[in-house]
Amino acid sequence: MNLMENAFRRILPIMLAIVMTVLAAPLHITSLIAQTPQPGAAIQRPAGGEANLVIPDLTNNTVNVTFFGMSGHTLLMSGLIV
């Protein structure tokens, strides 16, 4: 295999990925634009930082959500051991 063929085999997939990205970018441009508030609407930001985060219920009392059969509370407590 000569040098030119080797370079072409390495560059071809990269060039195809770049072309596909450039062609597909206009299809997703609306999802990349941040939401803008309506004119005249006041921007409401909650005060504080991490201290005011709302922690969801992890005990499966309100919503039955499991991850590999474990509740969120069990998964969180096993993460403390790790």
mmCIF file of the N, C-alpha and C atoms, coordinates in Angstrom:
data_MODEL
# 
_entry.id   MODEL 
# 
loop_
_atom_site.group_PDB 
_atom_site.id 
_atom_site.type_symbol 
_atom_site.label_atom_id 
_atom_site.label_alt_id 
_atom_site.label_comp_id 
_atom_site.label_asym_id 
_atom_site.label_entity_id 
_atom_site.label_seq_id 
_atom_site.pdbx_PDB_ins_code 
_atom_site.Cartn_x 
_atom_site.Cartn_y 
_atom_site.Cartn_z 
_atom_site.occupancy 
_atom_site.B_iso_or_equiv 
_atom_site.pdbx_formal_charge 
_atom_site.auth_seq_id 
_atom_site.auth_comp_id 
_atom_site.auth_asym_id 
_atom_site.auth_atom_id 
_atom_site.pdbx_PDB_model_num 
ATOM 1   N N  . MET A 1 1  ? 0.859   -1.165 0.000  1.00 0.00 ? 1  MET A N  1 
ATOM 2   C CA . MET A 1 1  ? 0.000   0.000  0.000  1.00 0.00 ? 1  MET A CA 1 
ATOM 3   C C  . MET A 1 1  ? 0.910   1.234  0.000  1.00 0.00 ? 1  MET A C  1 
ATOM 4   N N  . ASN A 1 2  ? 0.650   2.115  -0.898 1.00 0.00 ? 2  ASN A N  1 
ATOM 5   C CA . ASN A 1 2  ? 1.522   3.289  -0.977 1.00 0.00 ? 2  ASN A CA 1 
ATOM 6   C C  . ASN A 1 2  ? 1.034   4.397  -0.036 1.00 0.00 ? 2  ASN A C  1 
ATOM 7   N N  . LEU A 1 3  ? 1.825   5.426  0.082  1.00 0.00 ? 3  LEU A N  1 
ATOM 8   C CA . LEU A 1 3  ? 1.559   6.499  1.037  1.00 0.00 ? 3  LEU A CA 1 
ATOM 9   C C  . LEU A 1 3  ? 0.280   7.258  0.700  1.00 0.00 ? 3  LEU A C  1 
ATOM 10  N N  . MET A 1 4  ? 0.026   7.502  -0.581 1.00 0.00 ? 4  MET A N  1 
ATOM 11  C CA . MET A 1 4  ? -1.164  8.263  -0.983 1.00 0.00 ? 4  MET A CA 1 
ATOM 12  C C  . MET A 1 4  ? -2.442  7.492  -0.664 1.00 0.00 ? 4  MET A C  1 
ATOM 13  N N  . GLU A 1 5  ? -2.425  6.202  -0.891 1.00 0.00 ? 5  GLU A N  1 
ATOM 14  C CA . GLU A 1 5  ? -3.606  5.389  -0.608 1.00 0.00 ? 5  GLU A CA 1 
ATOM 15  C C  . GLU A 1 5  ? -3.865  5.333  0.899  1.00 0.00 ? 5  GLU A C  1 
ATOM 16  N N  . ASN A 1 6  ? -2.815  5.241  1.674  1.00 0.00 ? 6  ASN A N  1 
ATOM 17  C CA . ASN A 1 6  ? -2.947  5.214  3.127  1.00 0.00 ? 6  ASN A CA 1 
ATOM 18  C C  . ASN A 1 6  ? -3.518  6.537  3.646  1.00 0.00 ? 6  ASN A C  1 
ATOM 19  N N  . ALA A 1 7  ? -3.046  7.650  3.135  1.00 0.00 ? 7  ALA A N  1 
ATOM 20  C CA . ALA A 1 7  ? -3.549  8.962  3.551  1.00 0.00 ? 7  ALA A CA 1 
ATOM 21  C C  . ALA A 1 7  ? -5.016  9.121  3.156  1.00 0.00 ? 7  ALA A C  1 
ATOM 22  N N  . PHE A 1 8  ? -5.381  8.637  1.966  1.00 0.00 ? 8  PHE A N  1 
ATOM 23  C CA . PHE A 1 8  ? -6.763  8.749  1.506  1.00 0.00 ? 8  PHE A CA 1 
ATOM 24  C C  . PHE A 1 8  ? -7.689  7.932  2.403  1.00 0.00 ? 8  PHE A C  1 
ATOM 25  N N  . ARG A 1 9  ? -7.269  6.762  2.819  1.00 0.00 ? 9  ARG A N  1 
ATOM 26  C CA . ARG A 1 9  ? -8.104  5.917  3.674  1.00 0.00 ? 9  ARG A CA 1 
ATOM 27  C C  . ARG A 1 9  ? -8.302  6.533  5.057  1.00 0.00 ? 9  ARG A C  1 
ATOM 28  N N  . ARG A 1 10 ? -7.352  7.291  5.517  1.00 0.00 ? 10 ARG A N  1 
ATOM 29  C CA . ARG A 1 10 ? -7.498  7.937  6.815  1.00 0.00 ? 10 ARG A CA 1 
ATOM 30  C C  . ARG A 1 10 ? -8.330  9.210  6.733  1.00 0.00 ? 10 ARG A C  1 
ATOM 31  N N  . ILE A 1 11 ? -8.210  9.947  5.668  1.00 0.00 ? 11 ILE A N  1 
ATOM 32  C CA . ILE A 1 11 ? -8.883  11.236 5.552  1.00 0.00 ? 11 ILE A CA 1 
ATOM 33  C C  . ILE A 1 11 ? -10.335 11.089 5.100  1.00 0.00 ? 11 ILE A C  1 
ATOM 34  N N  . LEU A 1 12 ? -10.650 10.080 4.317  1.00 0.00 ? 12 LEU A N  1 
ATOM 35  C CA . LEU A 1 12 ? -11.998 9.924  3.773  1.00 0.00 ? 12 LEU A CA 1 
ATOM 36  C C  . LEU A 1 12 ? -13.075 9.868  4.853  1.00 0.00 ? 12 LEU A C  1 
ATOM 37  N N  . PRO A 1 13 ? -12.968 9.042  5.909  1.00 0.00 ? 13 PRO A N  1 
ATOM 38  C CA . PRO A 1 13 ? -14.028 9.038  6.931  1.00 0.00 ? 13 PRO A CA 1 
ATOM 39  C C  . PRO A 1 13 ? -14.163 10.367 7.662  1.00 0.00 ? 13 PRO A C  1 
ATOM 40  N N  . ILE A 1 14 ? -13.055 11.049 7.875  1.00 0.00 ? 14 ILE A N  1 
ATOM 41  C CA . ILE A 1 14 ? -13.115 12.348 8.546  1.00 0.00 ? 14 ILE A CA 1 
ATOM 42  C C  . ILE A 1 14 ? -13.834 13.360 7.675  1.00 0.00 ? 14 ILE A C  1 
ATOM 43  N N  . MET A 1 15 ? -13.522 13.381 6.392  1.00 0.00 ? 15 MET A N  1 
ATOM 44  C CA . MET A 1 15 ? -14.178 14.312 5.476  1.00 0.00 ? 15 MET A CA 1 
ATOM 45  C C  . MET A 1 15 ? -15.669 14.009 5.347  1.00 0.00 ? 15 MET A C  1 
ATOM 46  N N  . LEU A 1 16 ? -16.039 12.729 5.300  1.00 0.00 ? 16 LEU A N  1 
ATOM 47  C CA . LEU A 1 16 ? -17.451 12.370 5.235  1.00 0.00 ? 16 LEU A CA 1 
ATOM 48  C C  . LEU A 1 16 ? -18.196 12.809 6.495  1.00 0.00 ? 16 LEU A C  1 
ATOM 49  N N  . ALA A 1 17 ? -17.573 12.667 7.649  1.00 0.00 ? 17 ALA A N  1 
ATOM 50  C CA . ALA A 1 17 ? -18.205 13.104 8.889  1.00 0.00 ? 17 ALA A CA 1 
ATOM 51  C C  . ALA A 1 17 ? -18.397 14.613 8.916  1.00 0.00 ? 17 ALA A C  1 
ATOM 52  N N  . ILE A 1 18 ? -17.419 15.351 8.427  1.00 0.00 ? 18 ILE A N  1 
ATOM 53  C CA . ILE A 1 18 ? -17.537 16.810 8.388  1.00 0.00 ? 18 ILE A CA 1 
ATOM 54  C C  . ILE A 1 18 ? -18.639 17.245 7.436  1.00 0.00 ? 18 ILE A C  1 
ATOM 55  N N  . VAL A 1 19 ? -18.711 16.613 6.262  1.00 0.00 ? 19 VAL A N  1 
ATOM 56  C CA . VAL A 1 19 ? -19.747 16.963 5.285  1.00 0.00 ? 19 VAL A CA 1 
ATOM 57  C C  . VAL A 1 19 ? -21.138 16.634 5.835  1.00 0.00 ? 19 VAL A C  1 
ATOM 58  N N  . MET A 1 20 ? -21.269 15.476 6.471  1.00 0.00 ? 20 MET A N  1 
ATOM 59  C CA . MET A 1 20 ? -22.575 15.111 7.036  1.00 0.00 ? 20 MET A CA 1 
ATOM 60  C C  . MET A 1 20 ? -22.981 16.067 8.157  1.00 0.00 ? 20 MET A C  1 
ATOM 61  N N  . THR A 1 21 ? -22.024 16.516 8.949  1.00 0.00 ? 21 THR A N  1 
ATOM 62  C CA . THR A 1 21 ? -22.320 17.462 10.021 1.00 0.00 ? 21 THR A CA 1 
ATOM 63  C C  . THR A 1 21 ? -22.767 18.801 9.463  1.00 0.00 ? 21 THR A C  1 
ATOM 64  N N  . VAL A 1 22 ? -22.083 19.267 8.426  1.00 0.00 ? 22 VAL A N  1 
ATOM 65  C CA . VAL A 1 22 ? -22.447 20.552 7.820  1.00 0.00 ? 22 VAL A CA 1 
ATOM 66  C C  . VAL A 1 22 ? -23.825 20.470 7.168  1.00 0.00 ? 22 VAL A C  1 
ATOM 67  N N  . LEU A 1 23 ? -24.127 19.348 6.538  1.00 0.00 ? 23 LEU A N  1 
ATOM 68  C CA . LEU A 1 23 ? -25.427 19.215 5.883  1.00 0.00 ? 23 LEU A CA 1 
ATOM 69  C C  . LEU A 1 23 ? -26.568 18.998 6.875  1.00 0.00 ? 23 LEU A C  1 
ATOM 70  N N  . ALA A 1 24 ? -26.290 18.364 8.022  1.00 0.00 ? 24 ALA A N  1 
ATOM 71  C CA . ALA A 1 24 ? -27.334 18.081 8.993  1.00 0.00 ? 24 ALA A CA 1 
ATOM 72  C C  . ALA A 1 24 ? -27.529 19.213 9.992  1.00 0.00 ? 24 ALA A C  1 
ATOM 73  N N  . ALA A 1 25 ? -26.613 20.150 10.085 1.00 0.00 ? 25 ALA A N  1 
ATOM 74  C CA . ALA A 1 25 ? -26.713 21.234 11.062 1.00 0.00 ? 25 ALA A CA 1 
ATOM 75  C C  . ALA A 1 25 ? -27.978 22.072 10.908 1.00 0.00 ? 25 ALA A C  1 
ATOM 76  N N  . PRO A 1 26 ? -28.397 22.449 9.692  1.00 0.00 ? 26 PRO A N  1 
ATOM 77  C CA . PRO A 1 26 ? -29.628 23.248 9.596  1.00 0.00 ? 26 PRO A CA 1 
ATOM 78  C C  . PRO A 1 26 ? -30.870 22.514 10.081 1.00 0.00 ? 26 PRO A C  1 
ATOM 79  N N  . LEU A 1 27 ? -30.855 21.191 10.106 1.00 0.00 ? 27 LEU A N  1 
ATOM 80  C CA . LEU A 1 27 ? -32.014 20.444 10.567 1.00 0.00 ? 27 LEU A CA 1 
ATOM 81  C C  . LEU A 1 27 ? -32.202 20.559 12.076 1.00 0.00 ? 27 LEU A C  1 
ATOM 82  N N  . HIS A 1 28 ? -31.120 20.789 12.810 1.00 0.00 ? 28 HIS A N  1 
ATOM 83  C CA . HIS A 1 28 ? -31.188 20.846 14.259 1.00 0.00 ? 28 HIS A CA 1 
ATOM 84  C C  . HIS A 1 28 ? -30.957 22.238 14.818 1.00 0.00 ? 28 HIS A C  1 
ATOM 85  N N  . ILE A 1 29 ? -30.945 23.237 14.003 1.00 0.00 ? 29 ILE A N  1 
ATOM 86  C CA . ILE A 1 29 ? -30.630 24.585 14.464 1.00 0.00 ? 29 ILE A CA 1 
ATOM 87  C C  . ILE A 1 29 ? -31.675 25.108 15.438 1.00 0.00 ? 29 ILE A C  1 
ATOM 88  N N  . THR A 1 30 ? -32.946 24.701 15.284 1.00 0.00 ? 30 THR A N  1 
ATOM 89  C CA . THR A 1 30 ? -33.972 25.192 16.202 1.00 0.00 ? 30 THR A CA 1 
ATOM 90  C C  . THR A 1 30 ? -33.790 24.618 17.596 1.00 0.00 ? 30 THR A C  1 
ATOM 91  N N  . SER A 1 31 ? -33.257 23.410 17.706 1.00 0.00 ? 31 SER A N  1 
ATOM 92  C CA . SER A 1 31 ? -33.049 22.841 19.034 1.00 0.00 ? 31 SER A CA 1 
ATOM 93  C C  . SER A 1 31 ? -31.803 23.415 19.697 1.00 0.00 ? 31 SER A C  1 
ATOM 94  N N  . LEU A 1 32 ? -30.930 24.049 18.935 1.00 0.00 ? 32 LEU A N  1 
ATOM 95  C CA . LEU A 1 32 ? -29.721 24.626 19.502 1.00 0.00 ? 32 LEU A CA 1 
ATOM 96  C C  . LEU A 1 32 ? -29.922 26.049 20.003 1.00 0.00 ? 32 LEU A C  1 
ATOM 97  N N  . ILE A 1 33 ? -30.982 26.686 19.565 1.00 0.00 ? 33 ILE A N  1 
ATOM 98  C CA . ILE A 1 33 ? -31.246 28.064 19.976 1.00 0.00 ? 33 ILE A CA 1 
ATOM 99  C C  . ILE A 1 33 ? -31.876 28.058 21.365 1.00 0.00 ? 33 ILE A C  1 
ATOM 100 N N  . ALA A 1 34 ? -31.353 28.884 22.257 1.00 0.00 ? 34 ALA A N  1 
ATOM 101 C CA . ALA A 1 34 ? -31.891 28.958 23.608 1.00 0.00 ? 34 ALA A CA 1 
ATOM 102 C C  . ALA A 1 34 ? -33.278 29.589 23.578 1.00 0.00 ? 34 ALA A C  1 
ATOM 103 N N  . GLN A 1 35 ? -34.089 29.222 24.541 1.00 0.00 ? 35 GLN A N  1 
ATOM 104 C CA . GLN A 1 35 ? -35.425 29.776 24.608 1.00 0.00 ? 35 GLN A CA 1 
ATOM 105 C C  . GLN A 1 35 ? -35.340 31.235 25.008 1.00 0.00 ? 35 GLN A C  1 
ATOM 106 N N  . THR A 1 36 ? -36.072 32.055 24.296 1.00 0.00 ? 36 THR A N  1 
ATOM 107 C CA . THR A 1 36 ? -36.111 33.481 24.606 1.00 0.00 ? 36 THR A CA 1 
ATOM 108 C C  . THR A 1 36 ? -37.456 33.799 25.231 1.00 0.00 ? 36 THR A C  1 
ATOM 109 N N  . PRO A 1 37 ? -37.462 34.649 26.242 1.00 0.00 ? 37 PRO A N  1 
ATOM 110 C CA . PRO A 1 37 ? -38.736 34.987 26.878 1.00 0.00 ? 37 PRO A CA 1 
ATOM 111 C C  . PRO A 1 37 ? -39.609 35.814 25.936 1.00 0.00 ? 37 PRO A C  1 
ATOM 112 N N  . GLN A 1 38 ? -40.896 35.749 26.162 1.00 0.00 ? 38 GLN A N  1 
ATOM 113 C CA . GLN A 1 38 ? -41.845 36.531 25.380 1.00 0.00 ? 38 GLN A CA 1 
ATOM 114 C C  . GLN A 1 38 ? -41.631 38.007 25.667 1.00 0.00 ? 38 GLN A C  1 
ATOM 115 N N  . PRO A 1 39 ? -41.872 38.861 24.687 1.00 0.00 ? 39 PRO A N  1 
ATOM 116 C CA . PRO A 1 39 ? -41.704 40.299 24.932 1.00 0.00 ? 39 PRO A CA 1 
ATOM 117 C C  . PRO A 1 39 ? -42.640 40.773 26.045 1.00 0.00 ? 39 PRO A C  1 
ATOM 118 N N  . GLY A 1 40 ? -42.092 41.516 26.977 1.00 0.00 ? 40 GLY A N  1 
ATOM 119 C CA . GLY A 1 40 ? -42.884 42.043 28.091 1.00 0.00 ? 40 GLY A CA 1 
ATOM 120 C C  . GLY A 1 40 ? -42.981 41.093 29.271 1.00 0.00 ? 40 GLY A C  1 
ATOM 121 N N  . ALA A 1 41 ? -42.535 39.860 29.112 1.00 0.00 ? 41 ALA A N  1 
ATOM 122 C CA . ALA A 1 41 ? -42.608 38.905 30.216 1.00 0.00 ? 41 ALA A CA 1 
ATOM 123 C C  . ALA A 1 41 ? -41.405 39.083 31.130 1.00 0.00 ? 41 ALA A C  1 
ATOM 124 N N  . ALA A 1 42 ? -41.664 39.047 32.403 1.00 0.00 ? 42 ALA A N  1 
ATOM 125 C CA . ALA A 1 42 ? -40.587 39.202 33.384 1.00 0.00 ? 42 ALA A CA 1 
ATOM 126 C C  . ALA A 1 42 ? -39.867 37.867 33.548 1.00 0.00 ? 42 ALA A C  1 
ATOM 127 N N  . ILE A 1 43 ? -38.567 37.928 33.654 1.00 0.00 ? 43 ILE A N  1 
ATOM 128 C CA . ILE A 1 43 ? -37.779 36.721 33.854 1.00 0.00 ? 43 ILE A CA 1 
ATOM 129 C C  . ILE A 1 43 ? -37.769 36.405 35.341 1.00 0.00 ? 43 ILE A C  1 
ATOM 130 N N  . GLN A 1 44 ? -38.238 35.216 35.706 1.00 0.00 ? 44 GLN A N  1 
ATOM 131 C CA . GLN A 1 44 ? -38.286 34.814 37.105 1.00 0.00 ? 44 GLN A CA 1 
ATOM 132 C C  . GLN A 1 44 ? -37.176 33.804 37.358 1.00 0.00 ? 44 GLN A C  1 
ATOM 133 N N  . ARG A 1 45 ? -36.308 34.164 38.270 1.00 0.00 ? 45 ARG A N  1 
ATOM 134 C CA . ARG A 1 45 ? -35.222 33.271 38.646 1.00 0.00 ? 45 ARG A CA 1 
ATOM 135 C C  . ARG A 1 45 ? -35.348 32.991 40.132 1.00 0.00 ? 45 ARG A C  1 
ATOM 136 N N  . PRO A 1 46 ? -35.292 31.724 40.505 1.00 0.00 ? 46 PRO A N  1 
ATOM 137 C CA . PRO A 1 46 ? -35.380 31.421 41.939 1.00 0.00 ? 46 PRO A CA 1 
ATOM 138 C C  . PRO A 1 46 ? -34.146 31.919 42.672 1.00 0.00 ? 46 PRO A C  1 
ATOM 139 N N  . ALA A 1 47 ? -34.355 32.399 43.872 1.00 0.00 ? 47 ALA A N  1 
ATOM 140 C CA . ALA A 1 47 ? -33.243 32.921 44.665 1.00 0.00 ? 47 ALA A CA 1 
ATOM 141 C C  . ALA A 1 47 ? -32.414 31.781 45.219 1.00 0.00 ? 47 ALA A C  1 
ATOM 142 N N  . GLY A 1 48 ? -31.144 32.028 45.433 1.00 0.00 ? 48 GLY A N  1 
ATOM 143 C CA . GLY A 1 48 ? -30.278 31.040 46.042 1.00 0.00 ? 48 GLY A CA 1 
ATOM 144 C C  . GLY A 1 48 ? -29.571 30.183 45.020 1.00 0.00 ? 48 GLY A C  1 
ATOM 145 N N  . GLY A 1 49 ? -28.968 29.156 45.485 1.00 0.00 ? 49 GLY A N  1 
ATOM 146 C CA . GLY A 1 49 ? -28.201 28.265 44.618 1.00 0.00 ? 49 GLY A CA 1 
ATOM 147 C C  . GLY A 1 49 ? -28.522 26.831 44.951 1.00 0.00 ? 49 GLY A C  1 
ATOM 148 N N  . GLU A 1 50 ? -27.492 26.088 45.311 1.00 0.00 ? 50 GLU A N  1 
ATOM 149 C CA . GLU A 1 50 ? -27.678 24.670 45.586 1.00 0.00 ? 50 GLU A CA 1 
ATOM 150 C C  . GLU A 1 50 ? -28.526 24.427 46.826 1.00 0.00 ? 50 GLU A C  1 
ATOM 151 N N  . ALA A 1 51 ? -28.576 25.366 47.711 1.00 0.00 ? 51 ALA A N  1 
ATOM 152 C CA . ALA A 1 51 ? -29.352 25.186 48.936 1.00 0.00 ? 51 ALA A CA 1 
ATOM 153 C C  . ALA A 1 51 ? -30.851 25.130 48.644 1.00 0.00 ? 51 ALA A C  1 
ATOM 154 N N  . ASN A 1 52 ? -31.289 25.689 47.538 1.00 0.00 ? 52 ASN A N  1 
ATOM 155 C CA . ASN A 1 52 ? -32.711 25.724 47.209 1.00 0.00 ? 52 ASN A CA 1 
ATOM 156 C C  . ASN A 1 52 ? -33.109 24.689 46.173 1.00 0.00 ? 52 ASN A C  1 
ATOM 157 N N  . LEU A 1 53 ? -32.251 23.713 45.904 1.00 0.00 ? 53 LEU A N  1 
ATOM 158 C CA . LEU A 1 53 ? -32.615 22.666 44.952 1.00 0.00 ? 53 LEU A CA 1 
ATOM 159 C C  . LEU A 1 53 ? -33.721 21.798 45.533 1.00 0.00 ? 53 LEU A C  1 
ATOM 160 N N  . VAL A 1 54 ? -34.657 21.409 44.685 1.00 0.00 ? 54 VAL A N  1 
ATOM 161 C CA . VAL A 1 54 ? -35.736 20.536 45.100 1.00 0.00 ? 54 VAL A CA 1 
ATOM 162 C C  . VAL A 1 54 ? -35.317 19.101 44.791 1.00 0.00 ? 54 VAL A C  1 
ATOM 163 N N  . ILE A 1 55 ? -35.193 18.295 45.830 1.00 0.00 ? 55 ILE A N  1 
ATOM 164 C CA . ILE A 1 55 ? -34.779 16.912 45.654 1.00 0.00 ? 55 ILE A CA 1 
ATOM 165 C C  . ILE A 1 55 ? -36.023 16.057 45.443 1.00 0.00 ? 55 ILE A C  1 
ATOM 166 N N  . PRO A 1 56 ? -36.052 15.249 44.390 1.00 0.00 ? 56 PRO A N  1 
ATOM 167 C CA . PRO A 1 56 ? -37.231 14.428 44.135 1.00 0.00 ? 56 PRO A CA 1 
ATOM 168 C C  . PRO A 1 56 ? -37.366 13.309 45.169 1.00 0.00 ? 56 PRO A C  1 
ATOM 169 N N  . ASP A 1 57 ? -38.576 12.772 45.277 1.00 0.00 ? 57 ASP A N  1 
ATOM 170 C CA . ASP A 1 57 ? -38.847 11.665 46.179 1.00 0.00 ? 57 ASP A CA 1 
ATOM 171 C C  . ASP A 1 57 ? -38.207 10.404 45.609 1.00 0.00 ? 57 ASP A C  1 
ATOM 172 N N  . LEU A 1 58 ? -37.269 9.812  46.332 1.00 0.00 ? 58 LEU A N  1 
ATOM 173 C CA . LEU A 1 58 ? -36.546 8.642  45.849 1.00 0.00 ? 58 LEU A CA 1 
ATOM 174 C C  . LEU A 1 58 ? -37.063 7.343  46.437 1.00 0.00 ? 58 LEU A C  1 
ATOM 175 N N  . THR A 1 59 ? -38.094 7.393  47.264 1.00 0.00 ? 59 THR A N  1 
ATOM 176 C CA . THR A 1 59 ? -38.564 6.193  47.956 1.00 0.00 ? 59 THR A CA 1 
ATOM 177 C C  . THR A 1 59 ? -39.645 5.443  47.197 1.00 0.00 ? 59 THR A C  1 
ATOM 178 N N  . ASN A 1 60 ? -39.994 5.859  46.007 1.00 0.00 ? 60 ASN A N  1 
ATOM 179 C CA . ASN A 1 60 ? -41.033 5.233  45.173 1.00 0.00 ? 60 ASN A CA 1 
ATOM 180 C C  . ASN A 1 60 ? -42.419 5.288  45.814 1.00 0.00 ? 60 ASN A C  1 
ATOM 181 N N  . ASN A 1 61 ? -42.666 6.257  46.669 1.00 0.00 ? 61 ASN A N  1 
ATOM 182 C CA . ASN A 1 61 ? -44.002 6.403  47.242 1.00 0.00 ? 61 ASN A CA 1 
ATOM 183 C C  . ASN A 1 61 ? -44.934 7.128  46.289 1.00 0.00 ? 61 ASN A C  1 
ATOM 184 N N  . THR A 1 62 ? -44.446 8.170  45.617 1.00 0.00 ? 62 THR A N  1 
ATOM 185 C CA . THR A 1 62 ? -45.311 8.942  44.730 1.00 0.00 ? 62 THR A CA 1 
ATOM 186 C C  . THR A 1 62 ? -45.243 8.445  43.295 1.00 0.00 ? 62 THR A C  1 
ATOM 187 N N  . VAL A 1 63 ? -44.061 8.157  42.809 1.00 0.00 ? 63 VAL A N  1 
ATOM 188 C CA . VAL A 1 63 ? -43.879 7.678  41.440 1.00 0.00 ? 63 VAL A CA 1 
ATOM 189 C C  . VAL A 1 63 ? -43.028 6.420  41.508 1.00 0.00 ? 63 VAL A C  1 
ATOM 190 N N  . ASN A 1 64 ? -43.495 5.354  40.880 1.00 0.00 ? 64 ASN A N  1 
ATOM 191 C CA . ASN A 1 64 ? -42.773 4.087  40.914 1.00 0.00 ? 64 ASN A CA 1 
ATOM 192 C C  . ASN A 1 64 ? -41.763 4.054  39.778 1.00 0.00 ? 64 ASN A C  1 
ATOM 193 N N  . VAL A 1 65 ? -40.546 4.458  40.065 1.00 0.00 ? 65 VAL A N  1 
ATOM 194 C CA . VAL A 1 65 ? -39.465 4.470  39.083 1.00 0.00 ? 65 VAL A CA 1 
ATOM 195 C C  . VAL A 1 65 ? -38.342 3.615  39.627 1.00 0.00 ? 65 VAL A C  1 
ATOM 196 N N  . THR A 1 66 ? -37.877 2.668  38.822 1.00 0.00 ? 66 THR A N  1 
ATOM 197 C CA . THR A 1 66 ? -36.774 1.818  39.252 1.00 0.00 ? 66 THR A CA 1 
ATOM 198 C C  . THR A 1 66 ? -35.684 1.818  38.203 1.00 0.00 ? 66 THR A C  1 
ATOM 199 N N  . PHE A 1 67 ? -34.479 1.504  38.664 1.00 0.00 ? 67 PHE A N  1 
ATOM 200 C CA . PHE A 1 67 ? -33.322 1.379  37.783 1.00 0.00 ? 67 PHE A CA 1 
ATOM 201 C C  . PHE A 1 67 ? -32.726 0.012  38.056 1.00 0.00 ? 67 PHE A C  1 
ATOM 202 N N  . PHE A 1 68 ? -32.870 -0.893 37.104 1.00 0.00 ? 68 PHE A N  1 
ATOM 203 C CA . PHE A 1 68 ? -32.459 -2.284 37.275 1.00 0.00 ? 68 PHE A CA 1 
ATOM 204 C C  . PHE A 1 68 ? -33.093 -2.893 38.519 1.00 0.00 ? 68 PHE A C  1 
ATOM 205 N N  . GLY A 1 69 ? -34.351 -2.544 38.786 1.00 0.00 ? 69 GLY A N  1 
ATOM 206 C CA . GLY A 1 69 ? -35.086 -3.107 39.911 1.00 0.00 ? 69 GLY A CA 1 
ATOM 207 C C  . GLY A 1 69 ? -34.811 -2.440 41.245 1.00 0.00 ? 69 GLY A C  1 
ATOM 208 N N  . MET A 1 70 ? -33.963 -1.421 41.282 1.00 0.00 ? 70 MET A N  1 
ATOM 209 C CA . MET A 1 70 ? -33.656 -0.734 42.535 1.00 0.00 ? 70 MET A CA 1 
ATOM 210 C C  . MET A 1 70 ? -34.333 0.635  42.545 1.00 0.00 ? 70 MET A C  1 
ATOM 211 N N  . SER A 1 71 ? -34.808 1.017  43.719 1.00 0.00 ? 71 SER A N  1 
ATOM 212 C CA . SER A 1 71 ? -35.381 2.356  43.833 1.00 0.00 ? 71 SER A CA 1 
ATOM 213 C C  . SER A 1 71 ? -34.256 3.375  43.856 1.00 0.00 ? 71 SER A C  1 
ATOM 214 N N  . GLY A 1 72 ? -34.598 4.617  43.709 1.00 0.00 ? 72 GLY A N  1 
ATOM 215 C CA . GLY A 1 72 ? -33.602 5.674  43.724 1.00 0.00 ? 72 GLY A CA 1 
ATOM 216 C C  . GLY A 1 72 ? -32.888 5.769  45.058 1.00 0.00 ? 72 GLY A C  1 
ATOM 217 N N  . HIS A 1 73 ? -33.619 5.527  46.141 1.00 0.00 ? 73 HIS A N  1 
ATOM 218 C CA . HIS A 1 73 ? -33.022 5.586  47.472 1.00 0.00 ? 73 HIS A CA 1 
ATOM 219 C C  . HIS A 1 73 ? -31.982 4.485  47.652 1.00 0.00 ? 73 HIS A C  1 
ATOM 220 N N  . THR A 1 74 ? -32.308 3.263  47.217 1.00 0.00 ? 74 THR A N  1 
ATOM 221 C CA . THR A 1 74 ? -31.364 2.148  47.325 1.00 0.00 ? 74 THR A CA 1 
ATOM 222 C C  . THR A 1 74 ? -30.130 2.410  46.466 1.00 0.00 ? 74 THR A C  1 
ATOM 223 N N  . LEU A 1 75 ? -30.350 2.931  45.283 1.00 0.00 ? 75 LEU A N  1 
ATOM 224 C CA . LEU A 1 75 ? -29.227 3.233  44.383 1.00 0.00 ? 75 LEU A CA 1 
ATOM 225 C C  . LEU A 1 75 ? -28.325 4.326  44.982 1.00 0.00 ? 75 LEU A C  1 
ATOM 226 N N  . LEU A 1 76 ? -28.940 5.327  45.596 1.00 0.00 ? 76 LEU A N  1 
ATOM 227 C CA . LEU A 1 76 ? -28.178 6.390  46.227 1.00 0.00 ? 76 LEU A CA 1 
ATOM 228 C C  . LEU A 1 76 ? -27.366 5.891  47.417 1.00 0.00 ? 76 LEU A C  1 
ATOM 229 N N  . MET A 1 77 ? -27.984 5.045  48.224 1.00 0.00 ? 77 MET A N  1 
ATOM 230 C CA . MET A 1 77 ? -27.284 4.510  49.402 1.00 0.00 ? 77 MET A CA 1 
ATOM 231 C C  . MET A 1 77 ? -26.160 3.553  48.994 1.00 0.00 ? 77 MET A C  1 
ATOM 232 N N  . SER A 1 78 ? -26.350 2.775  47.934 1.00 0.00 ? 78 SER A N  1 
ATOM 233 C CA . SER A 1 78 ? -25.276 1.891  47.478 1.00 0.00 ? 78 SER A CA 1 
ATOM 234 C C  . SER A 1 78 ? -24.141 2.717  46.866 1.00 0.00 ? 78 SER A C  1 
ATOM 235 N N  . GLY A 1 79 ? -24.435 3.873  46.325 1.00 0.00 ? 79 GLY A N  1 
ATOM 236 C CA . GLY A 1 79 ? -23.404 4.762  45.803 1.00 0.00 ? 79 GLY A CA 1 
ATOM 237 C C  . GLY A 1 79 ? -22.541 5.346  46.911 1.00 0.00 ? 79 GLY A C  1 
ATOM 238 N N  . LEU A 1 80 ? -23.096 5.475  48.104 1.00 0.00 ? 80 LEU A N  1 
ATOM 239 C CA . LEU A 1 80 ? -22.295 5.948  49.231 1.00 0.00 ? 80 LEU A CA 1 
ATOM 240 C C  . LEU A 1 80 ? -21.225 4.934  49.610 1.00 0.00 ? 80 LEU A C  1 
ATOM 241 N N  . ILE A 1 81 ? -21.528 3.661  49.455 1.00 0.00 ? 81 ILE A N  1 
ATOM 242 C CA . ILE A 1 81 ? -20.560 2.614  49.768 1.00 0.00 ? 81 ILE A CA 1 
ATOM 243 C C  . ILE A 1 81 ? -19.420 2.637  48.763 1.00 0.00 ? 81 ILE A C  1 
ATOM 244 N N  . VAL A 1 82 ? -19.757 2.838  47.502 1.00 0.00 ? 82 VAL A N  1 
ATOM 245 C CA . VAL A 1 82 ? -18.731 2.861  46.449 1.00 0.00 ? 82 VAL A CA 1 
ATOM 246 C C  . VAL A 1 82 ? -17.856 4.070  46.629 1.00 0.00 ? 82 VAL A C  1 
# 
